[in-house]
Amino acid sequence: MPVEVWVDPDGLVRRVSFEFRFGEITEVPGPEPRSYRPDAAFTVDLFDYGDESIDVELPTDAVDITDPVREALESTPAARGE
């Protein structure tokens, strides 16, 4: 999955942008047929590095899903080069 990352001169990540393609291209019938694919695009801007007034409390029931998500992404046809 391609990801665009903007890094400032201090080496801090300032923006991350990526897209998901959820399905196959579908032909939508009608007087003017068109193609449709359910996609989503995300852009995250990061700022206020070092602001000690920001206090984030993690939920006690938080679960790390890094490995299952990585495995799922690696099992896609695109990740296998298909």
N, CA, C and O atoms as a GROMACS GRO file, in nm:
protein
  328
    1MET      N    1   0.085  -0.117   0.000
    1MET     CA    2   0.000   0.000   0.000
    1MET      C    3   0.090   0.123   0.000
    1MET      O    4   0.163   0.146   0.097
    2PRO      N    5   0.087   0.202  -0.106
    2PRO     CA    6   0.168   0.324  -0.109
    2PRO      C    7   0.121   0.425  -0.005
    2PRO      O    8   0.001   0.445   0.015
    3VAL      N    9   0.217   0.487   0.060
    3VAL     CA   10   0.189   0.589   0.161
    3VAL      C   11   0.278   0.709   0.131
    3VAL      O   12   0.398   0.693   0.106
    4GLU      N   13   0.220   0.829   0.132
    4GLU     CA   14   0.300   0.951   0.116
    4GLU      C   15   0.324   1.009   0.255
    4GLU      O   16   0.232   1.020   0.336
    5VAL      N   17   0.450   1.045   0.281
    5VAL     CA   18   0.487   1.100   0.412
    5VAL      C   19   0.563   1.230   0.389
    5VAL      O   20   0.660   1.234   0.313
    6TRP      N   21   0.519   1.337   0.457
    6TRP     CA   22   0.589   1.465   0.452
    6TRP      C   23   0.668   1.479   0.581
    6TRP      O   24   0.614   1.464   0.691
    7VAL      N   25   0.797   1.507   0.568
    7VAL     CA   26   0.886   1.522   0.682
    7VAL      C   27   0.944   1.663   0.681
    7VAL      O   28   0.988   1.711   0.577
    8ASP      N   29   0.944   1.729   0.797
    8ASP     CA   30   0.996   1.866   0.802
    8ASP      C   31   1.149   1.865   0.817
    8ASP      O   32   1.208   1.758   0.834
    9PRO      N   33   1.213   1.982   0.810
    9PRO     CA   34   1.360   1.987   0.818
    9PRO      C   35   1.418   1.929   0.948
    9PRO      O   36   1.535   1.892   0.952
   10ASP      N   37   1.336   1.921   1.054
   10ASP     CA   38   1.383   1.864   1.181
   10ASP      C   39   1.366   1.713   1.186
   10ASP      O   40   1.398   1.651   1.287
   11GLY      N   41   1.315   1.653   1.077
   11GLY     CA   42   1.296   1.509   1.073
   11GLY      C   43   1.165   1.462   1.134
   11GLY      O   44   1.147   1.343   1.158
   12LEU      N   45   1.074   1.555   1.160
   12LEU     CA   46   0.945   1.518   1.218
   12LEU      C   47   0.842   1.495   1.108
   12LEU      O   48   0.833   1.573   1.013
   13VAL      N   49   0.765   1.388   1.122
   13VAL     CA   50   0.659   1.360   1.025
   13VAL      C   51   0.547   1.462   1.046
   13VAL      O   52   0.498   1.479   1.157
   14ARG      N   53   0.508   1.530   0.939
   14ARG     CA   54   0.404   1.634   0.946
   14ARG      C   55   0.274   1.594   0.879
   14ARG      O   56   0.168   1.643   0.916
   15ARG      N   57   0.281   1.504   0.781
   15ARG     CA   58   0.158   1.459   0.713
   15ARG      C   59   0.180   1.318   0.660
   15ARG      O   60   0.288   1.283   0.612
   16VAL      N   61   0.075   1.237   0.671
   16VAL     CA   62   0.074   1.102   0.616
   16VAL      C   63  -0.053   1.090   0.534
   16VAL      O   64  -0.161   1.125   0.581
   17SER      N   65  -0.041   1.040   0.412
   17SER     CA   66  -0.157   1.029   0.324
   17SER      C   67  -0.155   0.893   0.254
   17SER      O   68  -0.051   0.849   0.205
   18PHE      N   69  -0.271   0.826   0.251
   18PHE     CA   70  -0.280   0.696   0.186
   18PHE      C   71  -0.422   0.669   0.142
   18PHE      O   72  -0.516   0.734   0.188
   19GLU      N   73  -0.438   0.570   0.052
   19GLU     CA   74  -0.568   0.533  -0.001
   19GLU      C   75  -0.590   0.383   0.014
   19GLU      O   76  -0.495   0.304   0.007
   20PHE      N   77  -0.715   0.345   0.035
   20PHE     CA   78  -0.756   0.205   0.036
   20PHE      C   79  -0.846   0.181  -0.084
   20PHE      O   80  -0.932   0.263  -0.114
   21ARG      N   81  -0.827   0.070  -0.151
   21ARG     CA   82  -0.918   0.028  -0.257
   21ARG      C   83  -0.990  -0.095  -0.203
   21ARG      O   84  -0.930  -0.201  -0.185
   22PHE      N   85  -1.120  -0.079  -0.177
   22PHE     CA   86  -1.196  -0.183  -0.108
   22PHE      C   87  -1.255  -0.290  -0.198
   22PHE      O   88  -1.290  -0.397  -0.149
   23GLY      N   89  -1.265  -0.267  -0.325
   23GLY     CA   90  -1.331  -0.368  -0.406
   23GLY      C   91  -1.296  -0.358  -0.552
   23GLY      O   92  -1.212  -0.278  -0.593
   24GLU      N   93  -1.361  -0.440  -0.628
   24GLU     CA   94  -1.342  -0.443  -0.772
   24GLU      C   95  -1.419  -0.329  -0.837
   24GLU      O   96  -1.514  -0.275  -0.779
   25ILE      N   97  -1.377  -0.294  -0.956
   25ILE     CA   98  -1.451  -0.193  -1.032
   25ILE      C   99  -1.585  -0.253  -1.072
   25ILE      O  100  -1.590  -0.365  -1.123
   26THR      N  101  -1.690  -0.180  -1.050
   26THR     CA  102  -1.826  -0.225  -1.080
   26THR      C  103  -1.887  -0.131  -1.182
   26THR      O  104  -1.873  -0.009  -1.171
   27GLU      N  105  -1.954  -0.188  -1.279
   27GLU     CA  106  -2.025  -0.106  -1.378
   27GLU      C  107  -2.161  -0.072  -1.321
   27GLU      O  108  -2.236  -0.161  -1.279
   28VAL      N  109  -2.195   0.056  -1.318
   28VAL     CA  110  -2.324   0.103  -1.268
   28VAL      C  111  -2.414   0.127  -1.388
   28VAL      O  112  -2.384   0.213  -1.472
   29PRO      N  113  -2.525   0.051  -1.398
   29PRO     CA  114  -2.612   0.069  -1.514
   29PRO      C  115  -2.690   0.199  -1.506
   29PRO      O  116  -2.698   0.261  -1.400
   30GLY      N  117  -2.747   0.239  -1.616
   30GLY     CA  118  -2.830   0.360  -1.619
   30GLY      C  119  -2.817   0.427  -1.753
   30GLY      O  120  -2.749   0.377  -1.843
   31PRO      N  121  -2.882   0.542  -1.766
   31PRO     CA  122  -2.876   0.612  -1.893
   31PRO      C  123  -2.734   0.652  -1.931
   31PRO      O  124  -2.700   0.661  -2.049
   32GLU      N  125  -2.651   0.677  -1.830
   32GLU     CA  126  -2.510   0.709  -1.854
   32GLU      C  127  -2.426   0.613  -1.769
   32GLU      O  128  -2.384   0.648  -1.659
   33PRO      N  129  -2.401   0.492  -1.820
   33PRO     CA  130  -2.324   0.393  -1.740
   33PRO      C  131  -2.189   0.449  -1.697
   33PRO      O  132  -2.127   0.527  -1.769
   34ARG      N  133  -2.146   0.408  -1.581
   34ARG     CA  134  -2.017   0.453  -1.530
   34ARG      C  135  -1.954   0.344  -1.445
   34ARG      O  136  -2.022   0.250  -1.404
   35SER      N  137  -1.828   0.358  -1.420
   35SER     CA  138  -1.757   0.262  -1.336
   35SER      C  139  -1.750   0.317  -1.194
   35SER      O  140  -1.747   0.438  -1.172
   36TYR      N  141  -1.746   0.227  -1.099
   36TYR     CA  142  -1.745   0.264  -0.959
   36TYR      C  143  -1.654   0.167  -0.884
   36TYR      O  144  -1.658   0.047  -0.909
   37ARG      N  145  -1.575   0.219  -0.793
   37ARG     CA  146  -1.497   0.135  -0.703
   37ARG      C  147  -1.504   0.200  -0.564
   37ARG      O  148  -1.475   0.319  -0.551
   38PRO      N  149  -1.542   0.124  -0.463
   38PRO     CA  150  -1.548   0.183  -0.329
   38PRO      C  151  -1.409   0.206  -0.274
   38PRO      O  152  -1.342   0.112  -0.232
   39ASP      N  153  -1.365   0.330  -0.273
   39ASP     CA  154  -1.232   0.367  -0.225
   39ASP      C  155  -1.245   0.461  -0.106
   39ASP      O  156  -1.352   0.516  -0.080
   40ALA      N  157  -1.135   0.478  -0.035
   40ALA     CA  158  -1.130   0.576   0.074
   40ALA      C  159  -0.989   0.634   0.077
   40ALA      O  160  -0.891   0.562   0.058
   41ALA      N  161  -0.980   0.763   0.101
   41ALA     CA  162  -0.851   0.830   0.112
   41ALA      C  163  -0.841   0.894   0.250
   41ALA      O  164  -0.938   0.951   0.301
   42PHE      N  165  -0.723   0.885   0.309
   42PHE     CA  166  -0.700   0.939   0.442
   42PHE      C  167  -0.578   1.029   0.441
   42PHE      O  168  -0.476   0.995   0.381
   43THR      N  169  -0.588   1.142   0.507
   43THR     CA  170  -0.474   1.230   0.528
   43THR      C  171  -0.471   1.268   0.675
   43THR      O  172  -0.572   1.313   0.731
   44VAL      N  173  -0.357   1.250   0.737
   44VAL     CA  174  -0.340   1.282   0.879
   44VAL      C  175  -0.232   1.389   0.889
   44VAL      O  176  -0.120   1.368   0.843
   45ASP      N  177  -0.265   1.503   0.951
   45ASP     CA  178  -0.168   1.609   0.976
   45ASP      C  179  -0.123   1.599   1.121
   45ASP      O  180  -0.205   1.583   1.211
   46LEU      N  181   0.007   1.609   1.142
   46LEU     CA  182   0.064   1.598   1.276
   46LEU      C  183   0.129   1.730   1.316
   46LEU      O  184   0.203   1.790   1.237
   47PHE      N  185   0.101   1.775   1.436
   47PHE     CA  186   0.154   1.903   1.481
   47PHE      C  187   0.162   1.904   1.634
   47PHE      O  188   0.126   1.806   1.698
   48ASP      N  189   0.208   2.013   1.690
   48ASP     CA  190   0.222   2.031   1.835
   48ASP      C  191   0.319   1.931   1.899
   48ASP      O  192   0.299   1.890   2.013
   49TYR      N  193   0.424   1.893   1.825
   49TYR     CA  194   0.527   1.807   1.884
   49TYR      C  195   0.587   1.877   2.005
   49TYR      O  196   0.616   1.997   2.000
   50GLY      N  197   0.606   1.803   2.114
   50GLY     CA  198   0.670   1.858   2.232
   50GLY      C  199   0.580   1.941   2.322
   50GLY      O  200   0.627   1.994   2.423
   51ASP      N  201   0.452   1.954   2.287
   51ASP     CA  202   0.359   2.031   2.371
   51ASP      C  203   0.323   1.947   2.494
   51ASP      O  204   0.243   1.854   2.485
   52GLU      N  205   0.383   1.980   2.606
   52GLU     CA  206   0.364   1.900   2.727
   52GLU      C  207   0.227   1.918   2.791
   52GLU      O  208   0.193   1.847   2.885
   53SER      N  209   0.148   2.014   2.740
   53SER     CA  210   0.013   2.032   2.794
   53SER      C  211  -0.084   1.927   2.738
   53SER      O  212  -0.195   1.912   2.789
   54ILE      N  213  -0.041   1.854   2.635
   54ILE     CA  214  -0.125   1.749   2.577
   54ILE      C  215  -0.108   1.623   2.659
   54ILE      O  216   0.003   1.571   2.673
   55ASP      N  217  -0.218   1.574   2.714
   55ASP     CA  218  -0.215   1.454   2.798
   55ASP      C  219  -0.314   1.353   2.740
   55ASP      O  220  -0.434   1.377   2.738
   56VAL      N  221  -0.261   1.241   2.695
   56VAL     CA  222  -0.346   1.137   2.637
   56VAL      C  223  -0.345   1.018   2.730
   56VAL      O  224  -0.240   0.966   2.766
   57GLU      N  225  -0.464   0.976   2.769
   57GLU     CA  226  -0.477   0.860   2.855
   57GLU      C  227  -0.524   0.744   2.770
   57GLU      O  228  -0.634   0.749   2.713
   58LEU      N  229  -0.443   0.638   2.761
   58LEU     CA  230  -0.482   0.522   2.683
   58LEU      C  231  -0.589   0.442   2.757
   58LEU      O  232  -0.583   0.428   2.879
   59PRO      N  233  -0.687   0.391   2.683
   59PRO     CA  234  -0.789   0.310   2.748
   59PRO      C  235  -0.727   0.182   2.806
   59PRO      O  236  -0.634   0.126   2.747
   60THR      N  237  -0.777   0.137   2.917
   60THR     CA  238  -0.720   0.018   2.982
   60THR      C  239  -0.748  -0.109   2.902
   60THR      O  240  -0.678  -0.208   2.918
   61ASP      N  241  -0.849  -0.106   2.815
   61ASP     CA  242  -0.882  -0.225   2.736
   61ASP      C  243  -0.825  -0.217   2.593
   61ASP      O  244  -0.870  -0.290   2.505
   62ALA      N  245  -0.726  -0.129   2.571
   62ALA     CA  246  -0.666  -0.116   2.438
   62ALA      C  247  -0.595  -0.246   2.401
   62ALA      O  248  -0.537  -0.313   2.486
   63VAL      N  249  -0.601  -0.279   2.272
   63VAL     CA  250  -0.538  -0.401   2.220
   63VAL      C  251  -0.449  -0.364   2.103
   63VAL      O  252  -0.490  -0.287   2.016
   64ASP      N  253  -0.329  -0.418   2.100
   64ASP     CA  254  -0.236  -0.394   1.990
   64ASP      C  255  -0.273  -0.486   1.874
   64ASP      O  256  -0.263  -0.608   1.886
   65ILE      N  257  -0.314  -0.428   1.762
   65ILE     CA  258  -0.354  -0.508   1.646
   65ILE      C  259  -0.252  -0.498   1.533
   65ILE      O  260  -0.283  -0.533   1.419
   66THR      N  261  -0.133  -0.452   1.564
   66THR     CA  262  -0.030  -0.433   1.462
   66THR      C  263  -0.003  -0.561   1.384
   66THR      O  264  -0.007  -0.561   1.261
   67ASP      N  265   0.025  -0.669   1.453
   67ASP     CA  266   0.061  -0.794   1.384
   67ASP      C  267  -0.054  -0.850   1.301
   67ASP      O  268  -0.030  -0.885   1.185
   68PRO      N  269  -0.178  -0.860   1.353
   68PRO     CA  270  -0.286  -0.912   1.268
   68PRO      C  271  -0.313  -0.825   1.145
   68PRO      O  272  -0.343  -0.878   1.038
   69VAL      N  273  -0.302  -0.692   1.159
   69VAL     CA  274  -0.324  -0.604   1.044
   69VAL      C  275  -0.212  -0.623   0.943
   69VAL      O  276  -0.238  -0.630   0.823
   70ARG      N  277  -0.088  -0.630   0.990
   70ARG     CA  278   0.025  -0.653   0.899
   70ARG      C  279   0.007  -0.783   0.823
   70ARG      O  280   0.028  -0.787   0.702
   71GLU      N  281  -0.032  -0.890   0.892
   71GLU     CA  282  -0.052  -1.019   0.827
   71GLU      C  283  -0.164  -1.012   0.724
   71GLU      O  284  -0.153  -1.069   0.615
   72ALA      N  285  -0.272  -0.943   0.756
   72ALA     CA  286  -0.383  -0.929   0.662
   72ALA      C  287  -0.340  -0.852   0.538
   72ALA      O  288  -0.374  -0.890   0.426
   73LEU      N  289  -0.266  -0.743   0.557
   73LEU     CA  290  -0.220  -0.664   0.443
   73LEU      C  291  -0.123  -0.742   0.357
   73LEU      O  292  -0.127  -0.733   0.234
   74GLU      N  293  -0.035  -0.819   0.420
   74GLU     CA  294   0.064  -0.897   0.345
   74GLU      C  295   0.002  -1.012   0.268
   74GLU      O  296   0.063  -1.066   0.176
   75SER      N  297  -0.120  -1.052   0.305
   75SER     CA  298  -0.185  -1.165   0.238
   75SER      C  299  -0.269  -1.121   0.118
   75SER      O  300  -0.329  -1.205   0.051
   76THR      N  301  -0.274  -0.991   0.089
   76THR     CA  302  -0.354  -0.942  -0.025
   76THR      C  303  -0.283  -0.974  -0.156
   76THR      O  304  -0.160  -0.985  -0.159
   77PRO      N  305  -0.360  -0.988  -0.265
   77PRO     CA  306  -0.299  -1.014  -0.395
   77PRO      C  307  -0.195  -0.906  -0.433
   77PRO      O  308  -0.091  -0.938  -0.490
   78ALA      N  309  -0.223  -0.781  -0.402
   78ALA     CA  310  -0.129  -0.674  -0.438
   78ALA      C  311   0.004  -0.692  -0.364
   78ALA      O  312   0.111  -0.670  -0.422
   79ALA      N  313  -0.002  -0.732  -0.238
   79ALA     CA  314   0.121  -0.750  -0.160
   79ALA      C  315   0.201  -0.869  -0.212
   79ALA      O  316   0.324  -0.872  -0.201
   80ARG      N  317   0.131  -0.966  -0.270
   80ARG     CA  318   0.198  -1.084  -0.327
   80ARG      C  319   0.243  -1.060  -0.471
   80ARG      O  320   0.299  -1.149  -0.535
   81GLY      N  321   0.217  -0.939  -0.522
   81GLY     CA  322   0.259  -0.905  -0.658
   81GLY      C  323   0.168  -0.962  -0.766
   81GLY      O  324   0.209  -0.977  -0.881
   82GLU      N  325   0.045  -0.994  -0.729
   82GLU     CA  326  -0.051  -1.051  -0.825
   82GLU      C  327  -0.135  -0.943  -0.889
   82GLU      O  328  -0.220  -0.973  -0.973
   0.00000   0.00000   0.00000
